[in-house]
Amino acid sequence: MTNKRLVLTSAESMSQARRIADALIERKLAACVNIVPHVQSIYRWKGKAEEAEESLLWIKTTSEAFEQVCQLIRDLHSYELPECLCLTVEDGSPDYLQWIEESVE
């Protein structure tokens, strides 16, 4: 297992996703953020089934930066309860994992 993490969040628009991604990179909290546009989300919110088109962010970071990543998402997000899920990276290309390590402070 590594200390690398993949953090997932969604945004209501491409502009919001871009604002979050730019802030994460600028603050050196992520090495890379992929934005996947036009994701259809179906979910339950306050007892009702809802549907929305969102942008999905895949954030490459470290376990040490995870809490700061989530805080920044909360600070910049318009949702009352923004998604912030952390997936453990078990293994990967040594050079790529090293690049993440060097890119995140």
Stockholm file with secondary structure:
# STOCKHOLM 1.0

chainA/1-105         MTNKRLVLTSAESMSQARRIADALIERKLAACVNIVPHVQSIYRWKGKAEEAEESLLWIKTTSEAFEQVCQLIRDLHSYELPECLCLTVEDGSPDYLQWIEESVE
#=GR chainA/1-105 SS CCSEEEEEEEESSHHHHHHHHHHHHHTTSCSEEEEEEEEEEEEEETTEEEEEEEEEEEEEEEGGGHHHHHHHHHHHCCSSSCCCEEEECCCCCHHHHHHHHHHCC
#=GC SS_cons         CCSEEEEEEEESSHHHHHHHHHHHHHTTSCSEEEEEEEEEEEEEETTEEEEEEEEEEEEEEEGGGHHHHHHHHHHHCCSSSCCCEEEECCCCCHHHHHHHHHHCC
//
